[in-house]
Amino acid sequence: MTEEKSYYPEHDENAMEFIHRVIIAQPDCEPLRIVEQLVEIAVGELKDRPYDISAKASTQRMVVTLRHHGKPIDERMVWVMGDHTDHVDYHPNETDDGWVLTIYRDIPPLFVTRRY
């Protein structure tokens, strides 16, 4: 089992700066590049509404969580996000009137094959 590390934005760091920092901190960041685009879509859908973003990463998976209040993100955009990563979960927050978007991206192990 690999250790999972939690990440939070630094002071005055926007979502795109944050997610870029988290991705490049990973040993195998190439499979995670799509997450950057998905976060950009989600933040664009929020249209300047306040939100909180955090991430967790291990050598096997990255999980980005975005919490916001107000009108939900268009479900078609959530479907698009789900089509481009391993799993997307979007639901109302049970503790308040907000919403929680969670993006999961598995990091496949490197397979080395020999060509003959």
NORDAKA-V355973 format. One record per pair of residues at least 12 apart in sequence whose C-alpha atoms are under 10 Angstrom apart, sorted by sequence separation. I is the first residue (numbers start at 1). J is the second residue. If there is no record, write none. Layout:
# NORDAKA-V355973
i->I j->J
i->I j->J
This chain:
# NORDAKA-V355973
i->7 j->19
i->9 j->21
i->20 j->32
i->23 j->35
i->53 j->65
i->54 j->66
i->78 j->90
i->89 j->101
i->90 j->102
i->9 j->22
i->19 j->32
i->20 j->33
i->23 j->36
i->52 j->65
i->53 j->66
i->54 j->67
i->88 j->101
i->89 j->102
i->90 j->103
i->7 j->21
i->8 j->22
i->19 j->33
i->22 j->36
i->39 j->53
i->52 j->66
i->53 j->67
i->88 j->102
i->89 j->103
i->7 j->22
i->20 j->35
i->51 j->66
i->52 j->67
i->53 j->68
i->75 j->90
i->87 j->102
i->88 j->103
i->89 j->104
i->6 j->22
i->19 j->35
i->20 j->36
i->51 j->67
i->52 j->68
i->87 j->103
i->88 j->104
i->19 j->36
i->50 j->67
i->51 j->68
i->52 j->69
i->73 j->90
i->86 j->103
i->87 j->104
i->88 j->105
i->18 j->36
i->19 j->37
i->50 j->68
i->51 j->69
i->72 j->90
i->85 j->103
i->86 j->104
i->87 j->105
i->17 j->36
i->49 j->68
i->50 j->69
i->72 j->91
i->85 j->104
i->86 j->105
i->87 j->106
i->16 j->36
i->19 j->39
i->49 j->69
i->50 j->70
i->72 j->92
i->85 j->105
i->86 j->106
i->15 j->36
i->16 j->37
i->19 j->40
i->49 j->70
i->82 j->103
i->84 j->105
i->85 j->106
i->86 j->107
i->46 j->68
i->49 j->71
i->81 j->103
i->82 j->104
i->16 j->39
i->43 j->66
i->46 j->69
i->65 j->88
i->67 j->90
i->69 j->92
i->78 j->101
i->15 j->39
i->16 j->40
i->42 j->66
i->46 j->70
i->63 j->87
i->64 j->88
i->65 j->89
i->66 j->90
i->67 j->91
i->68 j->92
i->69 j->93
i->15 j->40
i->39 j->64
i->46 j->71
i->61 j->86
i->63 j->88
i->65 j->90
i->67 j->92
i->68 j->93
i->78 j->103
i->38 j->64
i->39 j->65
i->45 j->71
i->46 j->72
i->47 j->73
i->67 j->93
i->71 j->97
i->72 j->98
i->73 j->99
i->16 j->43
i->35 j->62
i->39 j->66
i->45 j->72
i->46 j->73
i->69 j->96
i->70 j->97
i->71 j->98
i->72 j->99
i->15 j->43
i->35 j->63
i->36 j->64
i->45 j->73
i->46 j->74
i->69 j->97
i->70 j->98
i->71 j->99
i->72 j->100
i->73 j->101
i->32 j->61
i->35 j->64
i->44 j->73
i->45 j->74
i->68 j->97
i->69 j->98
i->70 j->99
i->72 j->101
i->29 j->59
i->31 j->61
i->32 j->62
i->43 j->73
i->68 j->98
i->69 j->99
i->26 j->57
i->27 j->58
i->28 j->59
i->31 j->62
i->42 j->73
i->67 j->98
i->68 j->99
i->69 j->100
i->22 j->54
i->23 j->55
i->25 j->57
i->26 j->58
i->27 j->59
i->28 j->60
i->41 j->73
i->42 j->74
i->45 j->77
i->67 j->99
i->68 j->100
i->22 j->55
i->26 j->59
i->45 j->78
i->66 j->99
i->67 j->100
i->68 j->101
i->19 j->53
i->22 j->56
i->23 j->57
i->66 j->100
i->67 j->101
i->18 j->53
i->19 j->54
i->22 j->57
i->42 j->77
i->65 j->100
i->66 j->101
i->67 j->102
i->15 j->51
i->18 j->54
i->19 j->55
i->26 j->62
i->41 j->77
i->42 j->78
i->65 j->101
i->66 j->102
i->15 j->52
i->18 j->55
i->41 j->78
i->64 j->101
i->65 j->102
i->66 j->103
i->15 j->53
i->64 j->102
i->65 j->103
i->14 j->53
i->15 j->54
i->23 j->62
i->38 j->77
i->41 j->80
i->42 j->81
i->63 j->102
i->64 j->103
i->65 j->104
i->22 j->62
i->38 j->78
i->41 j->81
i->63 j->103
i->64 j->104
i->62 j->103
i->63 j->104
i->64 j->105
i->22 j->64
i->38 j->80
i->39 j->81
i->62 j->104
i->63 j->105
i->9 j->52
i->38 j->81
i->61 j->104
i->62 j->105
i->63 j->106
i->8 j->52
i->9 j->53
i->37 j->81
i->38 j->82
i->61 j->105
i->62 j->106
i->8 j->53
i->9 j->54
i->19 j->64
i->60 j->105
i->61 j->106
i->62 j->107
i->7 j->53
i->8 j->54
i->9 j->55
i->35 j->81
i->38 j->84
i->60 j->106
i->61 j->107
i->7 j->54
i->8 j->55
i->34 j->81
i->37 j->84
i->38 j->85
i->51 j->98
i->53 j->100
i->55 j->102
i->57 j->104
i->59 j->106
i->60 j->107
i->61 j->108
i->6 j->54
i->7 j->55
i->8 j->56
i->51 j->99
i->52 j->100
i->53 j->101
i->54 j->102
i->55 j->103
i->56 j->104
i->57 j->105
i->58 j->106
i->59 j->107
i->60 j->108
i->6 j->55
i->7 j->56
i->35 j->84
i->51 j->100
i->53 j->102
i->55 j->104
i->57 j->106
i->58 j->107
i->59 j->108
i->60 j->109
i->5 j->55
i->6 j->56
i->7 j->57
i->34 j->84
i->35 j->85
i->57 j->107
i->59 j->109
i->5 j->56
i->6 j->57
i->15 j->66
i->34 j->85
i->4 j->56
i->5 j->57
i->6 j->58
i->4 j->57
i->5 j->58
i->32 j->85
i->3 j->57
i->4 j->58
i->5 j->59
i->31 j->85
i->2 j->57
i->3 j->58
i->4 j->59
i->2 j->58
i->3 j->59
i->4 j->60
i->6 j->62
i->1 j->58
i->2 j->59
i->3 j->60
i->4 j->61
i->5 j->62
i->6 j->63
i->7 j->64
i->1 j->59
i->2 j->60
i->4 j->62
i->6 j->64
i->1 j->60
i->2 j->61
i->42 j->101
i->39 j->101
i->39 j->103
i->38 j->103
i->35 j->103
i->35 j->104
i->35 j->105
i->34 j->105
i->32 j->104
i->33 j->105
i->32 j->105
i->31 j->105
i->32 j->106
i->31 j->106
i->32 j->107
i->31 j->107
i->30 j->107
i->31 j->108
i->29 j->107
i->28 j->107
i->28 j->108
i->28 j->109
i->28 j->110
